[in-house]
Amino acid sequence: MCFSAISSFSAGIALTAVGIACIKKTRHPSQHLFACIPFIFGVQQLTEGILWLTLPQPDHIIMQRAATFIFLFFAEILWPVWVPISLLMFEDNEPRKKVQKILLGVGIIVSIYLAYCLLSYHVEAKIMGHHITYIQNYPASLRNYSIISYGVATIAPPFFSQLKRMHFFGIAILVSYIVSEIFYDHYILSVWCFFAAIISMSVYIIVSEKTDKKQREYPEIYVK
């Protein structure tokens, strides 16, 4: 599969549009964070589009560094917290809420650790073939723990949701991660985020169904 500036910008524009539509579709504060997921992924993909354009240009080192840090902020620091908390706000079931709170706790811990690493160790983005690889000299001794914790925080929450369609969302994210790990090992961060961004378009369907259900249950609240 070939990735490029055009792919990143196209995905970014489409996702921001879907994200805006999702946000407009929401009728309750509990849906807002989840509805923002495609929009944030859109901004993240636009940031990687900037990297595609600036990495071949040595004169744009400042913009390269800024775009690299912004992309890694979204990928490694924001998502481990945003995903579990957005699904937590969806929950009405108390036992499921407890599970989502545990996953959120894991996300906060891994996010703090990765934020420390991002600020303390050398990071660099490079174009290799038709992909962008992110070189991160983080402590090797904690690498496996951080990968597992990151996966738990970002992939597990949909499987514990009370919404059935959310389970399919989680399966799609998990499959995309496995495919990225097998076929794009050296570029997994970039490729998996690209796949996850595209999959996040299904957020619109989930938000729409949730809103329509609420409208049927409480028509007096959802006045158009």
Backbone as numpy.savetxt, mean C-alpha at the origin, in Angstrom:
# Nx Ny Nz CAx CAy CAz Cx Cy Cz
7.57 -9.12 -17.70 6.73 -7.93 -17.70 7.61 -6.70 -17.70
7.28 -5.72 -18.48 8.08 -4.52 -18.64 7.46 -3.36 -17.87
8.29 -2.70 -17.07 7.83 -1.53 -16.33 8.63 -0.32 -16.79
8.02 0.84 -16.68 8.65 2.05 -17.19 8.00 3.27 -16.56
8.49 4.44 -16.95 7.89 5.69 -16.47 6.43 5.77 -16.91
6.17 5.33 -18.13 4.79 5.37 -18.64 3.87 4.49 -17.79
4.36 3.28 -17.43 3.57 2.38 -16.59 3.26 3.01 -15.24
4.29 3.60 -14.63 4.12 4.20 -13.31 3.19 5.40 -13.36
3.38 6.27 -14.34 2.53 7.47 -14.44 1.09 7.09 -14.80
0.94 6.12 -15.69 -0.41 5.68 -16.07 -1.15 5.10 -14.87
-0.45 4.22 -14.13 -1.05 3.64 -12.93 -1.34 4.72 -11.90
-0.41 5.66 -11.75 -0.59 6.74 -10.78 -1.81 7.59 -11.07
-1.97 7.97 -12.33 -3.12 8.81 -12.72 -4.43 8.05 -12.54
-4.45 6.78 -12.97 -5.67 5.97 -12.85 -6.05 5.77 -11.39
-5.05 5.50 -10.56 -5.31 5.23 -9.14 -5.77 6.47 -8.39
-5.18 7.61 -8.70 -5.63 8.84 -8.02 -7.07 9.14 -8.40
-7.43 8.88 -9.65 -8.82 9.09 -10.08 -9.77 8.15 -9.35
-9.37 6.86 -9.26 -10.19 5.88 -8.54 -10.27 6.26 -7.06
-9.14 6.72 -6.51 -9.11 7.13 -5.11 -10.07 8.27 -4.82
-10.09 9.26 -5.69 -11.01 10.39 -5.52 -12.45 9.91 -5.59
-12.72 8.99 -6.52 -14.08 8.43 -6.65 -14.46 7.66 -5.38
-13.51 6.92 -4.82 -13.76 6.17 -3.58 -14.09 7.11 -2.43
-13.31 8.17 -2.31 -13.51 9.13 -1.22 -14.88 9.79 -1.35
-15.26 10.14 -2.58 -16.57 10.76 -2.80 -17.70 9.78 -2.50
-17.43 8.49 -2.69 -18.45 7.46 -2.48 -18.75 7.23 -1.01
-17.79 7.49 -0.14 -17.98 7.22 1.28 -19.02 8.14 1.89
-19.74 7.60 2.86 -20.76 8.37 3.57 -20.57 8.30 5.08
-19.47 7.69 5.50 -19.25 7.54 6.94 -17.75 7.66 7.23
-17.37 8.34 8.32 -15.94 8.52 8.65 -15.16 7.22 8.75
-15.82 6.13 9.13 -15.12 4.85 9.28 -14.58 4.32 7.96
-15.09 4.83 6.85 -14.68 4.35 5.53 -13.55 5.19 4.91
-13.28 6.34 5.49 -12.38 7.30 4.84 -10.96 6.78 4.62
-10.37 6.19 5.66 -8.99 5.72 5.53 -8.87 4.63 4.47
-9.80 3.69 4.50 -9.78 2.61 3.51 -9.99 3.15 2.11
-10.90 4.11 1.97 -11.20 4.69 0.66 -10.01 5.45 0.08
-9.12 5.91 0.94 -7.95 6.67 0.49 -6.83 5.79 -0.07
-6.92 4.48 0.12 -5.83 3.58 -0.28 -5.46 3.71 -1.76
-6.41 3.68 -2.71 -6.01 3.83 -4.11 -5.35 5.18 -4.39
-5.84 6.24 -3.74 -5.26 7.57 -3.97 -3.81 7.60 -3.51
-3.54 7.04 -2.33 -2.17 7.03 -1.81 -1.27 6.18 -2.69
-1.78 5.03 -3.13 -1.01 4.21 -4.07 -0.73 4.99 -5.35
-1.69 5.80 -5.78 -1.50 6.61 -6.97 -0.35 7.59 -6.82
-0.31 8.26 -5.67 0.79 9.20 -5.40 2.12 8.45 -5.35
2.10 7.25 -4.76 3.32 6.44 -4.68 3.82 6.06 -6.07
2.91 5.67 -6.95 3.31 5.31 -8.31 3.80 6.52 -9.10
3.21 7.68 -8.87 3.69 8.90 -9.53 5.11 9.23 -9.06
5.37 8.96 -7.79 6.71 9.18 -7.25 7.73 8.28 -7.94
7.34 7.01 -8.17 8.27 6.11 -8.86 8.41 6.51 -10.32
7.37 7.10 -10.90 7.49 7.63 -12.26 8.55 8.71 -12.33
8.60 9.55 -11.30 9.64 10.59 -11.24 11.02 9.95 -11.17
11.13 8.85 -10.43 12.42 8.14 -10.35 12.84 7.62 -11.72
11.90 7.08 -12.47 12.22 6.58 -13.82 12.82 7.69 -14.68
12.32 8.90 -14.51 12.79 10.02 -15.34 14.10 10.61 -14.84
14.31 10.61 -13.52 15.46 11.32 -12.96 16.68 10.43 -12.73
16.49 9.13 -12.52 17.64 8.26 -12.25 18.69 8.26 -13.36
18.31 8.33 -14.64 19.33 8.39 -15.70 20.03 9.75 -15.79
19.55 10.73 -15.02 20.09 12.09 -15.09 20.87 12.42 -13.81
22.21 12.35 -13.82 23.01 12.61 -12.61 22.79 14.01 -12.04
22.39 14.96 -12.87 22.18 16.33 -12.40 20.97 16.46 -11.48
20.11 15.45 -11.47 18.88 15.52 -10.68 18.98 14.70 -9.39
20.17 14.68 -8.79 20.41 13.84 -7.62 19.50 14.20 -6.45
19.23 15.49 -6.26 18.38 15.91 -5.14 16.96 15.38 -5.33
16.44 15.50 -6.54 15.09 14.99 -6.82 15.06 13.46 -6.71
16.15 12.82 -7.14 16.23 11.36 -7.03 16.13 10.93 -5.57
16.92 11.59 -4.72 16.93 11.24 -3.30 15.58 11.47 -2.67
14.98 12.61 -3.00 13.67 12.94 -2.43 12.62 11.92 -2.85
12.60 11.58 -4.14 11.62 10.61 -4.64 11.85 9.23 -4.04
13.12 8.85 -3.85 13.44 7.56 -3.24 12.90 7.48 -1.82
13.15 8.53 -1.04 12.69 8.54 0.35 11.17 8.58 0.44
10.54 9.33 -0.46 9.07 9.40 -0.44 8.47 8.04 -0.77
9.01 7.38 -1.82 8.50 6.06 -2.19 8.67 5.07 -1.05
9.85 5.06 -0.43 10.11 4.12 0.66 9.29 4.45 1.90
9.00 5.74 2.10 8.11 6.13 3.21 6.75 5.48 3.03
6.19 5.60 1.83 4.89 4.97 1.56 4.98 3.46 1.71
5.98 2.86 1.05 6.08 1.40 0.96 6.37 0.73 2.29
7.26 1.33 3.09 7.75 0.64 4.28 7.22 1.20 5.60
6.85 2.45 5.62 6.46 3.08 6.89 4.95 3.30 6.98
4.37 3.80 5.91 2.94 4.13 5.94 2.04 2.89 5.90
2.28 1.99 4.93 1.36 0.87 4.72 1.21 -0.08 5.90
2.29 -0.41 6.65 2.11 -1.33 7.79 1.17 -0.79 8.87
0.97 0.52 8.89 0.04 1.13 9.85 -1.31 1.41 9.20
-1.27 1.94 7.98 -2.50 2.38 7.30 -3.45 1.22 7.01
-2.91 0.11 6.53 -3.77 -1.03 6.17 -4.53 -1.57 7.37
-3.85 -1.94 8.47 -4.61 -2.49 9.60 -5.55 -1.49 10.27
-5.15 -0.22 10.35 -6.04 0.75 11.01 -7.25 1.06 10.15
-7.08 1.05 8.83 -8.23 1.32 7.95 -9.25 0.19 8.02
-8.78 -1.05 8.15 -9.70 -2.18 8.27 -10.29 -2.27 9.67
-9.51 -1.84 10.67 -10.03 -1.80 12.04 -11.24 -0.88 12.13
-11.19 0.24 11.46 -12.30 1.20 11.50 -13.55 0.67 10.80
-13.37 -0.33 9.95 -14.50 -0.95 9.25 -15.28 -1.91 10.17
-14.60 -2.43 11.20 -15.15 -3.54 11.96 -16.23 -3.13 12.96
-17.27 -3.97 13.04 -18.30 -3.85 14.07 -18.20 -5.01 15.06
-17.56 -6.08 14.62 -17.45 -7.29 15.42 -16.29 -7.16 16.41
-16.57 -7.28 17.71 -15.56 -7.05 18.74 -14.38 -8.03 18.67
-14.61 -9.34 18.53 -13.47 -10.26 18.42 -12.57 -9.93 17.22
-13.18 -9.56 16.11 -12.38 -9.20 14.93 -11.63 -7.90 15.17
-12.24 -6.99 15.92 -11.57 -5.74 16.26 -10.29 -6.01 17.05
-10.37 -6.96 17.98 -9.20 -7.28 18.80 -8.06 -7.81 17.94
-8.41 -8.66 16.98 -7.39 -9.19 16.07 -6.77 -8.06 15.25
-7.61 -7.17 14.73 -7.11 -6.05 13.93 -6.22 -5.12 14.77
-6.54 -4.98 16.05 -5.71 -4.15 16.94 -4.34 -4.78 17.13
-4.31 -6.11 17.24 -3.02 -6.80 17.36 -2.19 -6.60 16.09
-2.84 -6.75 14.94 -2.14 -6.54 13.66 -1.67 -5.10 13.53
-2.46 -4.17 14.03 -2.05 -2.76 14.02 -0.83 -2.56 14.89
-0.80 -3.23 16.05 0.36 -3.14 16.93 1.62 -3.64 16.25
1.50 -4.76 15.53 2.64 -5.30 14.77 3.08 -4.28 13.72
2.10 -3.68 13.05 2.40 -2.69 12.02 3.13 -1.48 12.57
2.70 -1.01 13.73 3.35 0.16 14.34 4.80 -0.15 14.68
5.03 -1.34 15.23 6.40 -1.72 15.60 7.31 -1.80 14.38
6.85 -2.51 13.33 7.69 -2.65 12.13 7.86 -1.32 11.42
6.85 -0.47 11.49 6.93 0.85 10.86 7.98 1.72 11.56
7.99 1.69 12.88 8.98 2.45 13.64 10.39 1.95 13.33
10.54 0.63 13.29 11.85 0.05 12.99 12.33 0.44 11.60
11.46 0.33 10.60 11.84 0.66 9.22 12.07 2.16 9.05
11.36 2.97 9.81 11.60 4.42 9.78 13.00 4.73 10.31
13.37 4.05 11.39 14.72 4.21 11.95 15.77 3.80 10.92
15.56 2.66 10.26 16.52 2.18 9.26 16.61 3.14 8.08
15.47 3.64 7.64 15.45 4.54 6.49 16.26 5.80 6.77
16.20 6.27 8.00 16.91 7.50 8.37 18.36 7.25 8.78
18.69 6.00 9.11 20.01 5.72 9.67 20.97 5.02 8.71
20.45 4.36 7.69 21.29 3.58 6.79 21.17 4.08 5.34
22.16 3.69 4.56 22.20 4.12 3.16 21.09 3.44 2.36
20.36 4.24 1.60 19.36 3.71 0.67 19.59 4.35 -0.70
19.31 3.59 -1.73 19.55 4.09 -3.09 18.64 3.36 -4.07
18.15 4.08 -5.04 17.32 3.49 -6.09 18.15 3.40 -7.38
18.02 2.28 -8.08 18.74 2.09 -9.34 17.83 1.42 -10.36
18.00 1.80 -11.62 17.29 1.12 -12.69 18.13 -0.06 -13.16
17.54 -1.25 -13.10 18.23 -2.46 -13.56 17.30 -3.17 -14.53
17.68 -3.16 -15.80 16.81 -3.72 -16.81 15.57 -2.86 -16.96
14.42 -3.47 -16.79 13.16 -2.74 -16.89 12.49 -2.57 -15.54
13.32 -2.54 -14.50 12.77 -2.43 -13.15 13.62 -1.48 -12.32
13.04 -1.01 -11.22 13.79 -0.20 -10.26 14.04 -1.06 -9.04
15.29 -1.13 -8.61 15.63 -1.85 -7.40 16.03 -0.85 -6.33
15.65 -1.15 -5.10 15.96 -0.26 -3.98 17.01 -0.94 -3.11
18.20 -0.35 -3.09 19.31 -0.88 -2.31 19.22 -0.31 -0.91
19.06 -1.19 0.07 18.89 -0.76 1.45 19.85 -1.54 2.34
20.79 -0.86 2.94 21.79 -1.52 3.79 21.30 -1.62 5.23
20.15 -2.25 5.40 19.58 -2.42 6.73 20.25 -3.62 7.42
20.19 -3.70 8.75 20.81 -4.83 9.47 20.30 -6.18 8.97
21.21 -7.01 8.54 20.83 -8.33 7.99 20.25 -9.24 9.06
20.68 -9.05 10.32 20.24 -9.93 11.40 18.74 -9.83 11.68
18.15 -8.68 11.36 16.73 -8.48 11.63 15.88 -8.49 10.35
16.50 -8.79 9.23 15.80 -8.71 7.95 14.58 -9.64 7.90
14.78 -10.91 8.27 13.68 -11.87 8.19 12.53 -11.49 9.12
12.88 -11.01 10.32 11.84 -10.61 11.27 11.02 -9.45 10.73
11.72 -8.48 10.12 11.01 -7.31 9.59 10.14 -7.69 8.39
10.61 -8.62 7.56 9.83 -9.06 6.40 8.55 -9.76 6.86
8.69 -10.66 7.84 7.52 -11.39 8.36 6.53 -10.43 9.01
7.04 -9.52 9.83 6.18 -8.55 10.52 5.48 -7.64 9.52
6.20 -7.23 8.50 5.61 -6.38 7.46 4.49 -7.13 6.74
4.74 -8.39 6.41 3.72 -9.19 5.74 2.49 -9.39 6.61
2.70 -9.63 7.90 1.58 -9.80 8.82 0.73 -8.54 8.87
1.38 -7.38 8.92 0.66 -6.11 9.05 -0.06 -5.69 7.78
0.50 -6.03 6.63 -0.07 -5.53 5.37 -0.92 -6.55 4.61
-0.68 -7.84 4.84 -1.40 -8.87 4.10 -2.49 -9.53 4.94
-2.23 -9.71 6.23 -3.17 -10.45 7.09 -4.50 -9.74 7.37
-4.53 -8.41 7.57 -5.79 -7.75 7.97 -7.02 -8.08 7.13
-6.93 -8.12 5.79 -8.15 -8.44 5.01 -8.75 -9.80 5.32
-7.90 -10.76 5.73 -8.39 -12.11 6.01 -9.20 -12.19 7.31
-9.07 -11.17 8.15 -9.81 -11.15 9.42 -10.96 -10.16 9.39
-11.26 -9.65 8.20 -12.35 -8.69 8.06 -13.70 -9.39 8.03
-14.73 -8.70 8.50 -16.09 -9.24 8.45 -16.69 -9.17 7.05
-16.05 -8.41 6.16 -16.54 -8.27 4.79 -15.97 -9.39 3.92
-16.84 -10.17 3.30 -16.40 -11.33 2.52 -15.52 -10.92 1.34
-15.89 -9.84 0.67 -15.09 -9.42 -0.49 -13.69 -9.00 -0.08
-13.52 -8.60 1.17 -12.20 -8.20 1.65 -11.25 -9.40 1.64
-11.79 -10.60 1.81 -10.96 -11.80 1.79 -10.35 -12.00 0.40
-11.12 -11.75 -0.64 -10.61 -11.86 -2.00 -9.53 -10.80 -2.25
-9.73 -9.63 -1.67 -8.74 -8.56 -1.75 -7.42 -9.03 -1.13
-7.53 -9.67 0.05 -6.34 -10.18 0.72 -5.66 -11.28 -0.07
-6.44 -12.18 -0.66 -5.87 -13.26 -1.47 -5.12 -12.69 -2.68
-5.70 -11.68 -3.31 -5.06 -11.05 -4.47 -3.73 -10.42 -4.08
-3.72 -9.75 -2.93 -2.48 -9.13 -2.45 -1.44 -10.20 -2.14
-1.86 -11.29 -1.50 -0.94 -12.37 -1.15 -0.36 -13.02 -2.40
-1.21 -13.32 -3.38 -0.75 -13.94 -4.63 0.23 -13.02 -5.36
-0.08 -11.72 -5.37 0.82 -10.77 -6.04 2.18 -10.74 -5.36
2.18 -10.88 -4.03 3.46 -10.90 -3.30 4.25 -12.16 -3.65
3.58 -13.31 -3.68 4.26 -14.56 -4.00 4.84 -14.53 -5.41
4.05 -14.02 -6.36 4.52 -13.90 -7.75 5.73 -12.98 -7.83
5.67 -11.86 -7.11 6.78 -10.91 -7.11 8.03 -11.53 -6.50
7.84 -12.30 -5.41 8.96 -12.95 -4.73 9.62 -13.99 -5.63
8.83 -14.74 -6.38 9.36 -15.81 -7.23 10.03 -15.27 -8.49
9.36 -14.34 -9.16 9.83 -13.91 -10.48 10.60 -12.58 -10.47
10.45 -11.80 -9.41 11.10 -10.48 -9.38 11.78 -10.26 -8.04
12.54 -11.25 -7.60 13.13 -11.23 -6.26 13.93 -9.96 -5.99
14.74 -9.53 -6.94 15.62 -8.38 -6.73 14.88 -7.05 -6.82
13.65 -7.09 -7.30 12.88 -5.85 -7.47 11.54 -5.93 -6.74
11.48 -6.79 -5.72 10.19 -7.13 -5.12 9.45 -5.91 -4.57
10.17 -4.97 -3.97 9.50 -3.82 -3.37 8.77 -3.00 -4.43
9.44 -2.75 -5.53 8.85 -1.96 -6.61 7.73 -2.72 -7.31
7.99 -3.99 -7.65 7.02 -4.77 -8.43 5.78 -5.09 -7.61
5.98 -5.50 -6.33 4.82 -5.84 -5.51 3.95 -4.61 -5.25
4.58 -3.47 -5.02 3.80 -2.25 -4.82 3.01 -1.90 -6.07
3.59 -2.17 -7.25 2.87 -1.92 -8.51 1.65 -2.83 -8.60
1.84 -4.12 -8.33 0.71 -5.06 -8.38 -0.34 -4.69 -7.34
0.11 -4.40 -6.11 -0.82 -4.06 -5.04 -1.60 -2.80 -5.37
-0.93 -1.86 -6.03 -1.59 -0.61 -6.42 -2.73 -0.89 -7.39
-2.47 -1.74 -8.38 -3.50 -2.07 -9.36 -4.66 -2.81 -8.68
-4.32 -3.75 -7.80 -5.35 -4.51 -7.09 -6.20 -3.59 -6.22
-5.59 -2.53 -5.71 -6.32 -1.63 -4.80 -7.48 -0.92 -5.49
-7.54 -1.00 -6.82 -8.69 -0.43 -7.51 -9.99 -1.12 -7.08
-9.86 -2.36 -6.59 -11.05 -3.08 -6.12 -11.62 -2.46 -4.85
-10.86 -1.57 -4.24 -11.35 -0.85 -3.05 -12.65 -0.13 -3.38
-12.75 0.36 -4.61 -13.97 1.09 -5.01 -15.20 0.18 -4.90
-15.05 -1.07 -5.31 -16.17 -2.02 -5.25 -16.57 -2.27 -3.80
-15.56 -2.46 -2.94 -15.83 -2.75 -1.53 -16.49 -1.56 -0.85
-15.97 -0.36 -1.10 -16.55 0.85 -0.51 -17.97 1.06 -1.00
-18.19 0.82 -2.29 -19.53 1.00 -2.86 -20.54 0.06 -2.22
-20.13 -1.22 -2.07 -21.04 -2.20 -1.47 -21.33 -1.87 -0.01
-20.29 -1.44 0.71 -20.47 -1.09 2.12 -21.40 0.11 2.25
-21.22 1.11 1.40 -22.06 2.30 1.44 -23.50 1.98 1.08
-23.68 1.17 0.03 -25.04 0.79 -0.39 -25.77 0.03 0.70
-25.03 -0.83 1.42 -25.63 -1.59 2.51 -26.08 -0.65 3.62
-25.22 0.31 3.96 -25.57 1.27 5.00 -26.77 2.11 4.59
-26.83 2.45 3.32 -27.95 3.25 2.84 -29.27 2.49 2.97
-29.22 1.18 2.73 -30.44 0.37 2.86 -30.85 0.23 4.32
-29.84 0.15 5.21 -30.14 -0.04 6.62 -30.58 1.25 7.30
-29.94 2.38 6.88 -30.24 3.66 7.52 -30.53 4.72 6.46
-31.63 4.60 5.74 -31.93 5.54 4.65 -32.10 6.97 5.13
-32.49 7.15 6.40 -32.71 8.50 6.90 -31.40 9.26 7.11
-30.29 8.52 7.23 -28.97 9.15 7.44 -28.32 9.50 6.11
-28.43 8.60 5.14 -27.76 8.78 3.85 -28.68 9.49 2.87
-28.81 10.75 3.06 -29.66 11.56 2.18 -28.80 12.12 1.07
-29.17 11.85 -0.18 -28.37 12.32 -1.32 -28.74 13.75 -1.65
